């Protein structure tokens, strides 16, 4: 079984935030990690913003951005997920990037582990709620 995480979890592997310890425990489980390939850009962008704010230095930013993609067993192509993600985005009125994680969760018949409160909230009471697992 593979572990499916989103960018909100992966950022916590590199930066101390709420629930960073829980996110790092997922890595310790040594399960294969999967995500849409968009995760790499999302994590790098989040780390860039964090570096700009001074919470990490630019060397930490570059080192983290360089390795994030290699931490995954498989990064699924956004091109393959976009049709399903688009349908989900329309139904939930939520951004495509987040819906790509839901599309992959449906495809793999799994749940995405997230700390994204908006994603959790928007899926509550929908058929996608079982595809979302809160990081804890």
C-alpha positions as CSV (number, residue, x, y, z in Angstrom):
1,X,0.0,0.0,0.0
2,X,1.3,3.5,-0.9
3,X,0.9,6.6,1.2
4,X,-0.7,9.5,-0.6
5,X,0.1,13.0,0.8
6,X,-0.4,16.6,-0.4
7,X,1.9,19.6,-0.4
8,X,0.6,20.8,3.0
9,X,2.0,17.6,4.6
10,X,5.3,17.5,2.5
11,X,6.2,21.1,3.5
12,X,6.1,20.0,7.1
13,X,9.0,17.6,6.4
14,X,11.3,20.6,5.8
15,X,9.9,23.4,8.0
16,X,8.8,23.3,11.7
17,X,5.0,24.0,11.7
18,X,2.0,22.6,13.6
19,X,2.0,18.8,13.1
20,X,5.5,18.7,11.6
21,X,6.3,15.8,13.9
22,X,3.2,13.9,12.7
23,X,4.2,14.5,9.1
24,X,7.7,13.2,9.7
25,X,6.3,10.1,11.3
26,X,4.7,9.3,8.0
27,X,8.1,9.2,6.5
28,X,9.3,6.9,9.2
29,X,6.6,4.4,8.3
30,X,8.7,3.7,5.2
31,X,5.7,3.3,2.9
32,X,6.0,4.1,-0.8
33,X,4.9,7.7,-1.3
34,X,2.7,8.9,-4.2
35,X,1.4,12.3,-5.2
36,X,0.5,14.2,-8.3
37,X,3.6,15.8,-9.9
38,X,2.2,19.2,-9.1
39,X,3.2,18.6,-5.5
40,X,6.9,19.4,-6.3
41,X,6.1,22.9,-7.6
42,X,3.6,23.5,-4.8
43,X,6.1,22.5,-2.1
44,X,8.9,24.5,-3.7
45,X,6.6,27.6,-3.9
46,X,5.6,27.3,-0.3
47,X,9.3,26.9,0.7
48,X,10.2,30.0,-1.4
49,X,7.5,32.0,0.5
50,X,8.8,30.7,3.8
51,X,12.4,31.6,2.8
52,X,11.3,35.1,1.8
53,X,9.7,35.5,5.3
54,X,13.0,34.6,6.9
55,X,11.8,31.4,8.6
56,X,14.3,29.3,6.7
57,X,17.5,30.5,4.9
58,X,18.0,30.3,1.1
59,X,20.4,27.4,1.4
60,X,17.7,25.4,3.2
61,X,15.2,26.4,0.6
62,X,17.4,25.2,-2.3
63,X,18.3,22.0,-0.6
64,X,14.7,21.2,0.2
65,X,13.4,22.1,-3.2
66,X,16.1,19.9,-4.8
67,X,15.2,16.7,-2.9
68,X,11.4,16.9,-2.5
69,X,10.7,15.1,-5.8
70,X,13.1,12.3,-5.0
71,X,11.3,11.5,-1.8
72,X,8.4,10.0,-3.7
73,X,8.1,6.5,-5.2
74,X,5.8,7.8,-7.8
75,X,4.7,11.2,-9.0
76,X,1.6,10.9,-11.2
77,X,1.3,13.2,-14.2
78,X,-1.0,16.1,-13.9
79,X,-1.9,15.6,-17.5
80,X,-3.4,12.2,-16.7
81,X,-5.3,13.6,-13.6
82,X,-6.6,16.9,-15.1
83,X,-9.8,15.6,-16.6
84,X,-11.0,14.0,-13.4
85,X,-9.6,16.9,-11.3
86,X,-11.5,19.4,-13.5
87,X,-14.8,17.6,-12.9
88,X,-14.1,17.5,-9.1
89,X,-13.1,21.2,-9.1
90,X,-16.3,22.2,-10.9
91,X,-18.5,20.1,-8.4
92,X,-16.7,21.4,-5.3
93,X,-15.9,24.9,-6.6
94,X,-12.3,24.4,-5.5
95,X,-8.9,24.9,-7.2
96,X,-7.7,22.2,-9.6
97,X,-4.4,21.7,-7.9
98,X,-6.1,20.5,-4.7
99,X,-8.6,18.5,-6.8
100,X,-5.7,16.7,-8.4
101,X,-5.0,15.0,-5.1
102,X,-8.6,13.9,-4.9
103,X,-8.5,12.6,-8.5
104,X,-5.4,10.5,-7.6
105,X,-7.1,9.3,-4.4
106,X,-10.1,8.1,-6.5
107,X,-7.8,6.5,-9.1
108,X,-5.8,4.7,-6.4
109,X,-8.8,4.0,-4.2
110,X,-7.1,5.6,-1.3
111,X,-7.2,8.8,0.8
112,X,-4.9,11.8,0.6
113,X,-3.3,12.8,3.9
114,X,-3.6,16.5,4.3
115,X,-3.4,19.4,6.8
116,X,-5.2,21.7,4.4
117,X,-8.3,22.9,6.4
118,X,-10.0,24.3,3.2
119,X,-9.7,20.9,1.4
120,X,-11.1,19.1,4.4
121,X,-13.9,21.6,4.8
122,X,-14.9,21.6,1.1
123,X,-15.1,17.8,0.9
124,X,-17.1,17.4,4.2
125,X,-20.5,15.9,3.4
126,X,-19.5,15.0,-0.2
127,X,-18.6,11.7,-1.8
128,X,-14.9,12.9,-1.6
129,X,-14.9,13.1,2.2
130,X,-13.7,9.5,2.5
131,X,-10.8,10.4,0.2
132,X,-9.4,12.9,2.6
133,X,-7.6,12.1,5.8
134,X,-6.5,14.8,8.3
135,X,-2.9,14.7,9.3
136,X,-2.8,14.1,13.1
